[in-house]
Amino acid sequence: MSTKEEPLDLIRFHLDEFVLIKLRGAREIKGKLQGYDSHCNMVLSEAEEYIYNDSNDDVETKKTEMVFVRGDSVILISPI
Amino acid sequence: MSEFEKTDPSKFLSDIIGSSVIVKLQNGINYTGNLQTIDGYMNVVLDNAKECSNGKVVRDYGDVFIRGNNVLYISEA
């Protein structure tokens, strides 16, 4: 039973690797996954945040050494 | 009994693991891909996922984890 695959395994397999996180409010963060929990709270290092405005061509970016992302704003997580 | 099995949602979800599905989110975006795993929160992992909005493929993902609270429905493609 403990070997049964569950969705959070995908995240565990990518600890210490770069992931893309899509967030509510037309935001995305790319960063190296340092930790996570079952709420999808995540800790990322070397993170870069992308904020998309209405006109898709203007994207604001912010770099952060280390960031904690609260799970409730997470939409999807994908390894890159 | 067989009638119940046909309509039990969690049985449906475990039956479609491995098949091609469409996951629609509350923000209107569709994801199509092969359903790898799913849990009781409706957290979903798709492989070979495509993000579609307004009928156009917007983006390709290898694997993607979708947090269950965003899911509107999951249908067999």
Backbone of each chain as nested JSON, in Angstrom:
{
  "chains": [
    {"id": "A", "residues": [
      {"number": 1, "name": "MET", "atoms": {"N": [0.84, -1.208, 0.0], "CA": [0.0, 0.0, 0.0], "C": [0.868, 1.248, 0.0]}},
      {"number": 2, "name": "SER", "atoms": {"N": [1.966, 1.199, 0.783], "CA": [2.816, 2.386, 0.857], "C": [3.537, 2.64, -0.468]}},
      {"number": 3, "name": "THR", "atoms": {"N": [3.629, 1.605, -1.32], "CA": [4.302, 1.788, -2.606], "C": [3.341, 2.319, -3.668]}},
      {"number": 4, "name": "LYS", "atoms": {"N": [2.052, 2.425, -3.304], "CA": [1.073, 2.88, -4.273], "C": [1.421, 4.308, -4.733]}},
      {"number": 5, "name": "GLU", "atoms": {"N": [1.354, 4.519, -6.023], "CA": [1.711, 5.832, -6.552], "C": [0.637, 6.846, -6.254]}},
      {"number": 6, "name": "GLU", "atoms": {"N": [1.059, 8.024, -5.863], "CA": [0.114, 9.108, -5.666], "C": [0.668, 10.363, -6.316]}},
      {"number": 7, "name": "PRO", "atoms": {"N": [-0.219, 11.331, -6.603], "CA": [0.213, 12.503, -7.361], "C": [1.399, 13.246, -6.751]}},
      {"number": 8, "name": "LEU", "atoms": {"N": [1.462, 13.349, -5.422], "CA": [2.556, 14.102, -4.817], "C": [3.924, 13.455, -5.038]}},
      {"number": 9, "name": "ASP", "atoms": {"N": [3.93, 12.158, -5.452], "CA": [5.203, 11.511, -5.785], "C": [5.927, 12.258, -6.892]}},
      {"number": 10, "name": "LEU", "atoms": {"N": [5.159, 12.757, -7.859], "CA": [5.79, 13.479, -8.977], "C": [6.624, 14.64, -8.44]}},
      {"number": 11, "name": "ILE", "atoms": {"N": [6.096, 15.307, -7.426], "CA": [6.828, 16.448, -6.858], "C": [8.059, 15.954, -6.105]}},
      {"number": 12, "name": "ARG", "atoms": {"N": [7.892, 14.872, -5.355], "CA": [9.027, 14.332, -4.583], "C": [10.182, 13.965, -5.5]}},
      {"number": 13, "name": "PHE", "atoms": {"N": [9.873, 13.387, -6.657], "CA": [10.922, 12.969, -7.589], "C": [11.712, 14.156, -8.132]}},
      {"number": 14, "name": "HIS", "atoms": {"N": [11.173, 15.35, -7.993], "CA": [11.861, 16.5, -8.568], "C": [12.41, 17.452, -7.52]}},
      {"number": 15, "name": "LEU", "atoms": {"N": [12.57, 16.965, -6.299], "CA": [13.262, 17.755, -5.281], "C": [14.655, 18.076, -5.789]}},
      {"number": 16, "name": "ASP", "atoms": {"N": [15.103, 19.302, -5.516], "CA": [16.452, 19.748, -5.911], "C": [16.582, 19.933, -7.431]}},
      {"number": 17, "name": "GLU", "atoms": {"N": [15.463, 19.921, -8.137], "CA": [15.487, 20.206, -9.57], "C": [14.614, 21.434, -9.845]}},
      {"number": 18, "name": "PHE", "atoms": {"N": [14.741, 21.981, -11.054], "CA": [13.963, 23.168, -11.396], "C": [12.541, 22.78, -11.81]}},
      {"number": 19, "name": "VAL", "atoms": {"N": [11.591, 23.53, -11.275], "CA": [10.186, 23.299, -11.617], "C": [9.524, 24.628, -11.99]}},
      {"number": 20, "name": "LEU", "atoms": {"N": [8.441, 24.494, -12.737], "CA": [7.6, 25.639, -13.063], "C": [6.316, 25.508, -12.257]}},
      {"number": 21, "name": "ILE", "atoms": {"N": [5.972, 26.569, -11.553], "CA": [4.723, 26.564, -10.786], "C": [3.816, 27.642, -11.342]}},
      {"number": 22, "name": "LYS", "atoms": {"N": [2.624, 27.229, -11.733], "CA": [1.644, 28.193, -12.217], "C": [0.735, 28.563, -11.052]}},
      {"number": 23, "name": "LEU", "atoms": {"N": [0.557, 29.863, -10.853], "CA": [-0.182, 30.347, -9.686], "C": [-1.415, 31.122, -10.105]}},
      {"number": 24, "name": "ARG", "atoms": {"N": [-2.323, 31.286, -9.173], "CA": [-3.483, 32.151, -9.408], "C": [-3.015, 33.581, -9.647]}},
      {"number": 25, "name": "GLY", "atoms": {"N": [-3.8, 34.336, -10.39], "CA": [-3.467, 35.722, -10.649], "C": [-2.446, 35.896, -11.744]}},
      {"number": 26, "name": "ALA", "atoms": {"N": [-2.441, 34.977, -12.741], "CA": [-1.559, 35.068, -13.908], "C": [-0.1, 35.238, -13.516]}},
      {"number": 27, "name": "ARG", "atoms": {"N": [0.322, 34.415, -12.579], "CA": [1.728, 34.428, -12.161], "C": [2.327, 33.055, -12.334]}},
      {"number": 28, "name": "GLU", "atoms": {"N": [3.626, 33.045, -12.56], "CA": [4.372, 31.781, -12.603], "C": [5.669, 31.977, -11.856]}},
      {"number": 29, "name": "ILE", "atoms": {"N": [6.159, 30.899, -11.286], "CA": [7.473, 30.933, -10.649], "C": [8.275, 29.738, -11.139]}},
      {"number": 30, "name": "LYS", "atoms": {"N": [9.508, 30.005, -11.548], "CA": [10.45, 28.922, -11.816], "C": [11.479, 28.941, -10.712]}},
      {"number": 31, "name": "GLY", "atoms": {"N": [11.855, 27.784, -10.238], "CA": [12.884, 27.745, -9.203], "C": [13.263, 26.328, -8.879]}},
      {"number": 32, "name": "LYS", "atoms": {"N": [14.314, 26.221, -8.053], "CA": [14.817, 24.907, -7.651], "C": [14.045, 24.48, -6.418]}},
      {"number": 33, "name": "LEU", "atoms": {"N": [13.454, 23.3, -6.49], "CA": [12.553, 22.842, -5.438], "C": [13.326, 22.352, -4.221]}},
      {"number": 34, "name": "GLN", "atoms": {"N": [13.19, 23.095, -3.117], "CA": [13.893, 22.716, -1.887], "C": [12.997, 21.91, -0.954]}},
      {"number": 35, "name": "GLY", "atoms": {"N": [11.699, 22.145, -1.029], "CA": [10.806, 21.414, -0.139], "C": [9.359, 21.676, -0.49]}},
      {"number": 36, "name": "TYR", "atoms": {"N": [8.471, 20.824, 0.019], "CA": [7.039, 20.976, -0.243], "C": [6.3, 20.189, 0.823]}},
      {"number": 37, "name": "ASP", "atoms": {"N": [5.007, 20.388, 0.925], "CA": [4.189, 19.54, 1.79], "C": [2.875, 19.206, 1.087]}},
      {"number": 38, "name": "SER", "atoms": {"N": [1.987, 18.534, 1.819], "CA": [0.771, 18.039, 1.176], "C": [-0.187, 19.155, 0.77]}},
      {"number": 39, "name": "HIS", "atoms": {"N": [-0.007, 20.377, 1.315], "CA": [-0.836, 21.503, 0.873], "C": [-0.29, 22.138, -0.393]}},
      {"number": 40, "name": "CYS", "atoms": {"N": [0.835, 21.616, -0.867], "CA": [1.58, 22.236, -1.981], "C": [2.23, 23.544, -1.569]}},
      {"number": 41, "name": "ASN", "atoms": {"N": [2.382, 23.786, -0.258], "CA": [3.313, 24.833, 0.146], "C": [4.668, 24.421, -0.398]}},
      {"number": 42, "name": "MET", "atoms": {"N": [5.387, 25.371, -0.967], "CA": [6.657, 25.021, -1.596], "C": [7.739, 26.008, -1.188]}},
      {"number": 43, "name": "VAL", "atoms": {"N": [8.958, 25.508, -1.086], "CA": [10.117, 26.373, -0.905], "C": [11.001, 26.227, -2.132]}},
      {"number": 44, "name": "LEU", "atoms": {"N": [11.316, 27.362, -2.756], "CA": [12.127, 27.364, -3.973], "C": [13.347, 28.243, -3.772]}},
      {"number": 45, "name": "SER", "atoms": {"N": [14.461, 27.815, -4.342], "CA": [15.636, 28.678, -4.373], "C": [15.885, 29.106, -5.81]}},
      {"number": 46, "name": "GLU", "atoms": {"N": [16.71, 30.118, -5.976], "CA": [17.042, 30.667, -7.302], "C": [15.772, 30.909, -8.109]}},
      {"number": 47, "name": "ALA", "atoms": {"N": [14.807, 31.506, -7.456], "CA": [13.477, 31.602, -8.059], "C": [13.332, 32.845, -8.921]}},
      {"number": 48, "name": "GLU", "atoms": {"N": [12.505, 32.708, -9.932], "CA": [12.18, 33.827, -10.8], "C": [10.664, 33.852, -10.962]}},
      {"number": 49, "name": "GLU", "atoms": {"N": [10.063, 34.999, -10.66], "CA": [8.613, 35.139, -10.738], "C": [8.257, 35.899, -12.011]}},
      {"number": 50, "name": "TYR", "atoms": {"N": [7.24, 35.417, -12.706], "CA": [6.778, 36.077, -13.921], "C": [5.348, 36.529, -13.692]}},
      {"number": 51, "name": "ILE", "atoms": {"N": [5.111, 37.815, -13.901], "CA": [3.759, 38.35, -13.718], "C": [3.254, 38.81, -15.072]}},
      {"number": 52, "name": "TYR", "atoms": {"N": [2.2, 38.133, -15.555], "CA": [1.659, 38.441, -16.883], "C": [0.568, 39.485, -16.765]}},
      {"number": 53, "name": "ASN", "atoms": {"N": [0.692, 40.521, -17.563], "CA": [-0.342, 41.562, -17.582], "C": [-1.299, 41.29, -18.732]}},
      {"number": 54, "name": "ASP", "atoms": {"N": [-2.344, 42.098, -18.83], "CA": [-3.394, 41.853, -19.82], "C": [-2.835, 41.711, -21.227]}},
      {"number": 55, "name": "SER", "atoms": {"N": [-1.986, 42.658, -21.609], "CA": [-1.324, 42.527, -22.904], "C": [-0.188, 41.524, -22.695]}},
      {"number": 56, "name": "ASN", "atoms": {"N": [-0.279, 40.41, -23.405], "CA": [0.576, 39.263, -23.089], "C": [2.057, 39.532, -23.328]}},
      {"number": 57, "name": "ASP", "atoms": {"N": [2.347, 40.65, -24.038], "CA": [3.744, 40.863, -24.409], "C": [4.544, 41.532, -23.296]}},
      {"number": 58, "name": "ASP", "atoms": {"N": [3.835, 42.091, -22.305], "CA": [4.64, 42.725, -21.252], "C": [4.578, 41.893, -19.976]}},
      {"number": 59, "name": "VAL", "atoms": {"N": [5.738, 41.33, -19.657], "CA": [5.862, 40.401, -18.528], "C": [6.834, 40.983, -17.522]}},
      {"number": 60, "name": "GLU", "atoms": {"N": [6.379, 41.048, -16.278], "CA": [7.245, 41.546, -15.227], "C": [7.962, 40.351, -14.595]}},
      {"number": 61, "name": "THR", "atoms": {"N": [9.242, 40.476, -14.361], "CA": [9.96, 39.38, -13.698], "C": [10.632, 39.895, -12.432]}},
      {"number": 62, "name": "LYS", "atoms": {"N": [10.672, 38.985, -11.468], "CA": [11.342, 39.311, -10.193], "C": [12.179, 38.118, -9.796]}},
      {"number": 63, "name": "LYS", "atoms": {"N": [13.403, 38.363, -9.386], "CA": [14.268, 37.27, -8.944], "C": [14.339, 37.253, -7.425]}},
      {"number": 64, "name": "THR", "atoms": {"N": [14.324, 36.062, -6.867], "CA": [14.413, 35.905, -5.421], "C": [15.344, 34.738, -5.105]}},
      {"number": 65, "name": "GLU", "atoms": {"N": [16.212, 34.917, -4.13], "CA": [17.125, 33.849, -3.712], "C": [16.349, 32.643, -3.187]}},
      {"number": 66, "name": "MET", "atoms": {"N": [15.41, 32.936, -2.303], "CA": [14.691, 31.86, -1.615], "C": [13.272, 32.347, -1.398]}},
      {"number": 67, "name": "VAL", "atoms": {"N": [12.291, 31.51, -1.706], "CA": [10.907, 31.955, -1.555], "C": [10.03, 30.817, -1.054]}},
      {"number": 68, "name": "PHE", "atoms": {"N": [9.081, 31.169, -0.197], "CA": [8.058, 30.241, 0.261], "C": [6.77, 30.578, -0.484]}},
      {"number": 69, "name": "VAL", "atoms": {"N": [6.144, 29.584, -1.096], "CA": [4.888, 29.806, -1.816], "C": [3.779, 29.079, -1.08]}},
      {"number": 70, "name": "ARG", "atoms": {"N": [2.731, 29.813, -0.718], "CA": [1.608, 29.179, -0.022], "C": [0.821, 28.31, -0.989]}},
      {"number": 71, "name": "GLY", "atoms": {"N": [0.49, 27.088, -0.535], "CA": [-0.105, 26.094, -1.41], "C": [-1.428, 26.477, -2.035]}},
      {"number": 72, "name": "ASP", "atoms": {"N": [-2.216, 27.299, -1.358], "CA": [-3.569, 27.535, -1.887], "C": [-3.587, 28.332, -3.186]}},
      {"number": 73, "name": "SER", "atoms": {"N": [-2.468, 28.989, -3.516], "CA": [-2.457, 29.72, -4.787], "C": [-1.854, 28.905, -5.933]}},
      {"number": 74, "name": "VAL", "atoms": {"N": [-1.445, 27.675, -5.639], "CA": [-0.835, 26.844, -6.682], "C": [-1.911, 26.26, -7.595]}},
      {"number": 75, "name": "ILE", "atoms": {"N": [-1.708, 26.383, -8.904], "CA": [-2.588, 25.714, -9.869], "C": [-1.923, 24.443, -10.388]}},
      {"number": 76, "name": "LEU", "atoms": {"N": [-0.704, 24.563, -10.88], "CA": [-0.026, 23.36, -11.357], "C": [1.475, 23.443, -11.173]}},
      {"number": 77, "name": "ILE", "atoms": {"N": [2.074, 22.283, -11.175], "CA": [3.52, 22.155, -10.99], "C": [4.04, 21.25, -12.097]}},
      {"number": 78, "name": "SER", "atoms": {"N": [5.081, 21.713, -12.776], "CA": [5.636, 20.905, -13.856], "C": [7.152, 20.977, -13.826]}},
      {"number": 79, "name": "PRO", "atoms": {"N": [7.825, 19.816, -13.919], "CA": [9.285, 19.833, -13.999], "C": [9.753, 20.462, -15.301]}},
      {"number": 80, "name": "ILE", "atoms": {"N": [10.888, 21.163, -15.262], "CA": [11.422, 21.75, -16.502], "C": [12.874, 21.337, -16.709]}}
    ]},
    {"id": "B", "residues": [
      {"number": 1, "name": "MET", "atoms": {"N": [-26.197, -3.731, -7.402], "CA": [-24.756, -3.639, -7.113], "C": [-23.992, -3.177, -8.339]}},
      {"number": 2, "name": "SER", "atoms": {"N": [-24.261, -3.832, -9.484], "CA": [-23.536, -3.442, -10.685], "C": [-23.904, -2.014, -11.072]}},
      {"number": 3, "name": "GLU", "atoms": {"N": [-25.153, -1.671, -10.809], "CA": [-25.589, -0.301, -11.08], "C": [-24.781, 0.69, -10.256]}},
      {"number": 4, "name": "PHE", "atoms": {"N": [-24.555, 0.328, -8.985], "CA": [-23.764, 1.196, -8.108], "C": [-22.338, 1.319, -8.618]}},
      {"number": 5, "name": "GLU", "atoms": {"N": [-21.767, 0.21, -9.046], "CA": [-20.383, 0.264, -9.522], "C": [-20.237, 1.169, -10.741]}},
      {"number": 6, "name": "LYS", "atoms": {"N": [-21.252, 1.187, -11.54], "CA": [-21.171, 2.029, -12.742], "C": [-21.14, 3.51, -12.394]}},
      {"number": 7, "name": "THR", "atoms": {"N": [-21.797, 3.865, -11.283], "CA": [-21.953, 5.287, -11.022], "C": [-21.083, 5.789, -9.869]}},
      {"number": 8, "name": "ASP", "atoms": {"N": [-20.331, 4.907, -9.224], "CA": [-19.504, 5.33, -8.101], "C": [-18.344, 6.192, -8.621]}},
      {"number": 9, "name": "PRO", "atoms": {"N": [-18.274, 7.487, -8.218], "CA": [-17.246, 8.371, -8.783], "C": [-15.823, 7.89, -8.556]}},
      {"number": 10, "name": "SER", "atoms": {"N": [-15.506, 7.401, -7.342], "CA": [-14.103, 7.05, -7.124], "C": [-13.712, 5.819, -7.925]}},
      {"number": 11, "name": "LYS", "atoms": {"N": [-14.704, 4.932, -8.197], "CA": [-14.396, 3.789, -9.054], "C": [-14.122, 4.264, -10.476]}},
      {"number": 12, "name": "PHE", "atoms": {"N": [-14.941, 5.204, -10.924], "CA": [-14.705, 5.769, -12.266], "C": [-13.295, 6.321, -12.361]}},
      {"number": 13, "name": "LEU", "atoms": {"N": [-12.89, 7.078, -11.331], "CA": [-11.564, 7.705, -11.386], "C": [-10.451, 6.668, -11.397]}},
      {"number": 14, "name": "SER", "atoms": {"N": [-10.593, 5.607, -10.556], "CA": [-9.519, 4.606, -10.569], "C": [-9.537, 3.801, -11.86]}},
      {"number": 15, "name": "ASP", "atoms": {"N": [-10.712, 3.681, -12.487], "CA": [-10.798, 2.945, -13.76], "C": [-10.122, 3.677, -14.916]}},
      {"number": 16, "name": "ILE", "atoms": {"N": [-10.124, 5.014, -14.879], "CA": [-9.573, 5.737, -16.028], "C": [-8.081, 6.045, -15.881]}},
      {"number": 17, "name": "ILE", "atoms": {"N": [-7.454, 5.563, -14.794], "CA": [-5.996, 5.742, -14.677], "C": [-5.328, 5.054, -15.863]}},
      {"number": 18, "name": "GLY", "atoms": {"N": [-4.418, 5.76, -16.496], "CA": [-3.709, 5.214, -17.649], "C": [-4.329, 5.586, -18.973]}},
      {"number": 19, "name": "SER", "atoms": {"N": [-5.548, 6.126, -18.939], "CA": [-6.157, 6.478, -20.222], "C": [-6.053, 7.984, -20.47]}},
      {"number": 20, "name": "SER", "atoms": {"N": [-6.419, 8.351, -21.677], "CA": [-6.327, 9.739, -22.098], "C": [-7.52, 10.513, -21.555]}},
      {"number": 21, "name": "VAL", "atoms": {"N": [-7.266, 11.651, -20.909], "CA": [-8.344, 12.388, -20.254], "C": [-8.279, 13.883, -20.583]}},
      {"number": 22, "name": "ILE", "atoms": {"N": [-9.397, 14.541, -20.335], "CA": [-9.456, 15.996, -20.365], "C": [-9.764, 16.463, -18.947]}},
      {"number": 23, "name": "VAL", "atoms": {"N": [-8.934, 17.357, -18.427], "CA": [-9.183, 17.938, -17.112], "C": [-9.499, 19.406, -17.322]}},
      {"number": 24, "name": "LYS", "atoms": {"N": [-10.683, 19.815, -16.916], "CA": [-11.05, 21.232, -17.028], "C": [-10.919, 21.884, -15.66]}},
      {"number": 25, "name": "LEU", "atoms": {"N": [-10.28, 23.027, -15.628], "CA": [-10.101, 23.746, -14.375], "C": [-11.144, 24.841, -14.236]}},
      {"number": 26, "name": "GLN", "atoms": {"N": [-11.288, 25.342, -13.019], "CA": [-12.275, 26.393, -12.763], "C": [-11.956, 27.686, -13.491]}},
      {"number": 27, "name": "ASN", "atoms": {"N": [-10.671, 27.887, -13.854], "CA": [-10.33, 29.093, -14.609], "C": [-10.581, 28.934, -16.107]}},
      {"number": 28, "name": "GLY", "atoms": {"N": [-11.198, 27.812, -16.516], "CA": [-11.596, 27.622, -17.905], "C": [-10.56, 26.964, -18.785]}},
      {"number": 29, "name": "ILE", "atoms": {"N": [-9.363, 26.717, -18.24], "CA": [-8.308, 26.107, -19.049], "C": [-8.46, 24.59, -19.024]}},
      {"number": 30, "name": "ASN", "atoms": {"N": [-8.271, 23.984, -20.208], "CA": [-8.343, 22.53, -20.325], "C": [-6.948, 21.932, -20.396]}},
      {"number": 31, "name": "TYR", "atoms": {"N": [-6.774, 20.795, -19.782], "CA": [-5.543, 20.035, -19.924], "C": [-5.901, 18.663, -20.45]}},
      {"number": 32, "name": "THR", "atoms": {"N": [-5.214, 18.234, -21.509], "CA": [-5.4, 16.872, -21.991], "C": [-4.097, 16.122, -21.803]}},
      {"number": 33, "name": "GLY", "atoms": {"N": [-4.208, 14.84, -21.528], "CA": [-3.007, 14.029, -21.342], "C": [-3.382, 12.678, -20.808]}},
      {"number": 34, "name": "ASN", "atoms": {"N": [-2.352, 11.863, -20.575], "CA": [-2.591, 10.542, -19.992], "C": [-2.608, 10.66, -18.478]}},
      {"number": 35, "name": "LEU", "atoms": {"N": [-3.641, 10.114, -17.883], "CA": [-3.797, 10.197, -16.431], "C": [-2.857, 9.195, -15.768]}},
      {"number": 36, "name": "GLN", "atoms": {"N": [-1.832, 9.731, -15.072], "CA": [-0.891, 8.836, -14.381], "C": [-1.426, 8.414, -13.031]}},
      {"number": 37, "name": "THR", "atoms": {"N": [-1.729, 9.413, -12.201], "CA": [-2.245, 9.113, -10.863], "C": [-3.262, 10.178, -10.461]}},
      {"number": 38, "name": "ILE", "atoms": {"N": [-4.072, 9.792, -9.49], "CA": [-5.05, 10.728, -8.931], "C": [-5.265, 10.34, -7.48]}},
      {"number": 39, "name": "ASP", "atoms": {"N": [-5.565, 11.31, -6.625], "CA": [-5.842, 10.972, -5.229], "C": [-7.191, 11.551, -4.802]}},
      {"number": 40, "name": "GLY", "atoms": {"N": [-7.505, 11.376, -3.528], "CA": [-8.806, 11.761, -3.01], "C": [-9.077, 13.258, -3.038]}},
      {"number": 41, "name": "TYR", "atoms": {"N": [-8.024, 14.072, -3.104], "CA": [-8.213, 15.523, -3.219], "C": [-8.45, 15.936, -4.667]}},
      {"number": 42, "name": "MET", "atoms": {"N": [-8.397, 14.943, -5.569], "CA": [-8.418, 15.199, -7.009], "C": [-7.164, 15.893, -7.492]}},
      {"number": 43, "name": "ASN", "atoms": {"N": [-6.093, 15.831, -6.714], "CA": [-4.779, 16.136, -7.276], "C": [-4.562, 15.143, -8.396]}},
      {"number": 44, "name": "VAL", "atoms": {"N": [-4.025, 15.623, -9.513], "CA": [-3.92, 14.811, -10.709], "C": [-2.513, 14.93, -11.272]}},
      {"number": 45, "name": "VAL", "atoms": {"N": [-1.968, 13.823, -11.766], "CA": [-0.743, 13.908, -12.554], "C": [-1.039, 13.413, -13.961]}},
      {"number": 46, "name": "LEU", "atoms": {"N": [-0.74, 14.266, -14.94], "CA": [-0.88, 13.898, -16.353], "C": [0.507, 13.8, -16.967]}},
      {"number": 47, "name": "ASP", "atoms": {"N": [0.706, 12.845, -17.875], "CA": [1.91, 12.933, -18.691], "C": [1.515, 13.293, -20.113]}},
      {"number": 48, "name": "ASN", "atoms": {"N": [2.508, 13.85, -20.817], "CA": [2.259, 14.313, -22.181], "C": [1.114, 15.325, -22.218]}},
      {"number": 49, "name": "ALA", "atoms": {"N": [1.117, 16.25, -21.283], "CA": [-0.028, 17.141, -21.124], "C": [0.028, 18.328, -22.084]}},
      {"number": 50, "name": "LYS", "atoms": {"N": [-1.14, 18.708, -22.546], "CA": [-1.275, 19.896, -23.39], "C": [-2.247, 20.849, -22.746]}},
      {"number": 51, "name": "GLU", "atoms": {"N": [-1.859, 22.129, -22.679], "CA": [-2.73, 23.149, -22.111], "C": [-3.496, 23.802, -23.247]}},
      {"number": 52, "name": "CYS", "atoms": {"N": [-4.821, 23.76, -23.19], "CA": [-5.635, 24.35, -24.255], "C": [-6.536, 25.427, -23.666]}},
      {"number": 53, "name": "SER", "atoms": {"N": [-6.525, 26.601, -24.289], "CA": [-7.551, 27.572, -23.928], "C": [-8.128, 28.146, -25.22]}},
      {"number": 54, "name": "ASN", "atoms": {"N": [-9.404, 28.36, -25.253], "CA": [-10.146, 28.76, -26.461], "C": [-9.893, 27.809, -27.63]}},
      {"number": 55, "name": "GLY", "atoms": {"N": [-9.785, 26.519, -27.339], "CA": [-9.637, 25.529, -28.402], "C": [-8.26, 25.463, -29.032]}},
      {"number": 56, "name": "LYS", "atoms": {"N": [-7.312, 26.267, -28.531], "CA": [-5.965, 26.229, -29.099], "C": [-4.988, 25.667, -28.066]}},
      {"number": 57, "name": "VAL", "atoms": {"N": [-4.026, 24.86, -28.559], "CA": [-2.985, 24.367, -27.659], "C": [-2.045, 25.521, -27.335]}},
      {"number": 58, "name": "VAL", "atoms": {"N": [-1.948, 25.842, -26.06], "CA": [-1.144, 26.981, -25.644], "C": [0.262, 26.531, -25.266]}},
      {"number": 59, "name": "ARG", "atoms": {"N": [0.369, 25.34, -24.704], "CA": [1.639, 24.929, -24.134], "C": [1.677, 23.416, -23.983]}},
      {"number": 60, "name": "ASP", "atoms": {"N": [2.883, 22.852, -24.101], "CA": [3.099, 21.421, -23.868], "C": [3.877, 21.221, -22.577]}},
      {"number": 61, "name": "TYR", "atoms": {"N": [3.467, 20.258, -21.796], "CA": [4.218, 19.886, -20.614], "C": [4.58, 18.413, -20.741]}},
      {"number": 62, "name": "GLY", "atoms": {"N": [5.712, 18.025, -20.18], "CA": [6.029, 16.596, -20.109], "C": [5.109, 15.95, -19.098]}},
      {"number": 63, "name": "ASP", "atoms": {"N": [5.421, 16.18, -17.841], "CA": [4.56, 15.758, -16.741], "C": [3.99, 17.006, -16.102]}},
      {"number": 64, "name": "VAL", "atoms": {"N": [2.801, 16.882, -15.583], "CA": [2.237, 18.016, -14.869], "C": [1.399, 17.53, -13.689]}},
      {"number": 65, "name": "PHE", "atoms": {"N": [1.599, 18.21, -12.561], "CA": [0.805, 17.967, -11.358], "C": [-0.207, 19.096, -11.263]}},
      {"number": 66, "name": "ILE", "atoms": {"N": [-1.494, 18.762, -11.154], "CA": [-2.53, 19.786, -11.008], "C": [-3.132, 19.667, -9.611]}},
      {"number": 67, "name": "ARG", "atoms": {"N": [-3.149, 20.777, -8.887], "CA": [-3.686, 20.757, -7.523], "C": [-5.207, 20.594, -7.587]}},
      {"number": 68, "name": "GLY", "atoms": {"N": [-5.727, 19.671, -6.774], "CA": [-7.106, 19.237, -6.896], "C": [-8.161, 20.311, -6.761]}},
      {"number": 69, "name": "ASN", "atoms": {"N": [-7.882, 21.35, -5.966], "CA": [-8.925, 22.354, -5.722], "C": [-9.295, 23.13, -6.986]}},
      {"number": 70, "name": "ASN", "atoms": {"N": [-8.423, 23.117, -7.994], "CA": [-8.699, 23.851, -9.232], "C": [-9.544, 23.057, -10.218]}},
      {"number": 71, "name": "VAL", "atoms": {"N": [-9.752, 21.763, -9.954], "CA": [-10.386, 20.888, -10.942], "C": [-11.897, 21.098, -10.977]}},
      {"number": 72, "name": "LEU", "atoms": {"N": [-12.423, 21.297, -12.184], "CA": [-13.871, 21.377, -12.379], "C": [-14.407, 20.001, -12.755]}},
      {"number": 73, "name": "TYR", "atoms": {"N": [-13.817, 19.39, -13.784], "CA": [-14.189, 18.013, -14.098], "C": [-13.041, 17.262, -14.754]}},
      {"number": 74, "name": "ILE", "atoms": {"N": [-13.186, 15.941, -14.762], "CA": [-12.238, 15.065, -15.448], "C": [-13.055, 14.174, -16.352]}},
      {"number": 75, "name": "SER", "atoms": {"N": [-12.755, 14.191, -17.649], "CA": [-13.531, 13.342, -18.543], "C": [-12.593, 12.501, -19.39]}},
      {"number": 76, "name": "GLU", "atoms": {"N": [-13.112, 11.342, -19.814], "CA": [-12.331, 10.478, -20.68], "C": [-12.29, 11.095, -22.078]}},
      {"number": 77, "name": "ALA", "atoms": {"N": [-11.1, 11.172, -22.67], "CA": [-10.991, 11.773, -24.007], "C": [-11.112, 10.69, -25.072]}}
    ]}
  ]
}
